[in-house]
Amino acid sequence: MPAFVRLSAAALIAALLAPAAFAHDYKAGALAIEHPWVRPAASGNSAAYMTIIIAGAKPVMLLGASSAAAGKVEIHETTRDGDIMRMRPLPDGIALPAGGTVELKPGGAHMMLLGIASELKEGAAAPMTLRFRDAGEVQVELKIEKGGHAAGEHKH
């Protein structure tokens, strides 16, 4: 097959798949939520991550979340204390700066799904409702995928 035909076929496939790549981002007013995902778990707890972008001129507070996939969802933060990693809840939420970006990522702030209701199987999705002060609620689907992703790896 000539090189230009292979290149054209590759370009066509990329163009057809492009809408699917963007289907996992959410917009609500001045908020954009990019690639929300959660680690697989059979039971117990799991952690969810995403990037939140505030396009508006006013800061926003992420107050919390809920999910039918878990008994409770809490915002947590992981910090390093010497050689020890410590995790603590952030009951007051996370301040999101106007015009800024906040990454909920492994080793940092994240959403803890406590008391997994049913197995989170890789390749499936789980619903989550994010609650923001002054920005309401945003429904997202968490892709269930193995962790260890670097920050920004899922940007589209």
Solvent accessible surface area in square Angstrom, and as a share of the most:
residue,aa,sasa,rsa
1,M,151,0.68
2,P,75,0.47
3,A,68,0.53
4,F,145,0.61
5,V,57,0.33
6,R,132,0.48
7,L,128,0.64
8,S,66,0.43
9,A,44,0.34
10,A,56,0.43
11,A,59,0.45
12,L,109,0.54
13,I,100,0.51
14,A,62,0.48
15,A,64,0.50
16,L,123,0.61
17,L,112,0.56
18,A,41,0.32
19,P,91,0.57
20,A,68,0.53
21,A,50,0.39
22,F,118,0.49
23,A,77,0.60
24,H,11,0.05
25,D,44,0.23
26,Y,48,0.18
27,K,152,0.64
28,A,34,0.27
29,G,75,0.72
30,A,44,0.34
31,L,2,0.01
32,A,19,0.15
33,I,0,0.00
34,E,36,0.16
35,H,14,0.06
36,P,0,0.00
37,W,10,0.03
38,V,0,0.00
39,R,75,0.27
40,P,48,0.30
41,A,18,0.14
42,A,76,0.59
43,S,81,0.52
44,G,41,0.39
45,N,83,0.43
46,S,10,0.06
47,A,10,0.08
48,A,0,0.00
49,Y,7,0.03
50,M,6,0.03
51,T,12,0.07
52,I,0,0.00
53,I,49,0.25
54,I,2,0.01
55,A,78,0.60
56,G,24,0.23
57,A,99,0.77
58,K,140,0.59
59,P,89,0.56
60,V,14,0.08
61,M,34,0.15
62,L,0,0.00
63,L,69,0.34
64,G,6,0.06
65,A,7,0.05
66,S,57,0.37
67,S,15,0.10
68,A,87,0.67
69,A,11,0.09
70,A,10,0.08
71,G,71,0.68
72,K,117,0.49
73,V,14,0.08
74,E,42,0.19
75,I,7,0.03
76,H,15,0.07
77,E,47,0.21
78,T,25,0.14
79,T,61,0.35
80,R,162,0.59
81,D,76,0.39
82,G,58,0.56
83,D,138,0.72
84,I,94,0.48
85,M,92,0.41
86,R,121,0.44
87,M,99,0.44
88,R,127,0.46
89,P,68,0.43
90,L,28,0.14
91,P,118,0.74
92,D,118,0.61
93,G,13,0.12
94,I,23,0.12
95,A,70,0.54
96,L,0,0.00
97,P,68,0.43
98,A,43,0.33
99,G,59,0.57
100,G,16,0.15
101,T,69,0.40
102,V,26,0.15
103,E,54,0.24
104,L,3,0.02
105,K,77,0.33
106,P,39,0.25
107,G,52,0.50
108,G,14,0.13
109,A,20,0.16
110,H,7,0.03
111,M,0,0.00
112,M,19,0.09
113,L,0,0.00
114,L,41,0.20
115,G,43,0.41
116,I,18,0.09
117,A,73,0.57
118,S,76,0.49
119,E,91,0.41
120,L,7,0.03
121,K,121,0.51
122,E,99,0.45
123,G,73,0.71
124,A,50,0.39
125,A,55,0.42
126,A,4,0.03
127,P,59,0.37
128,M,1,0.01
129,T,21,0.12
130,L,0,0.00
131,R,97,0.35
132,F,8,0.03
133,R,125,0.45
134,D,119,0.61
135,A,38,0.29
136,G,42,0.40
137,E,106,0.48
138,V,10,0.05
139,Q,115,0.51
140,V,4,0.02
141,E,75,0.34
142,L,0,0.00
143,K,81,0.34
144,I,7,0.03
145,E,30,0.14
146,K,131,0.55
147,G,33,0.31
148,G,65,0.62
149,H,40,0.18
150,A,68,0.53
151,A,52,0.40
152,G,34,0.33
153,E,104,0.47
154,H,43,0.19
155,K,100,0.42
156,H,97,0.43
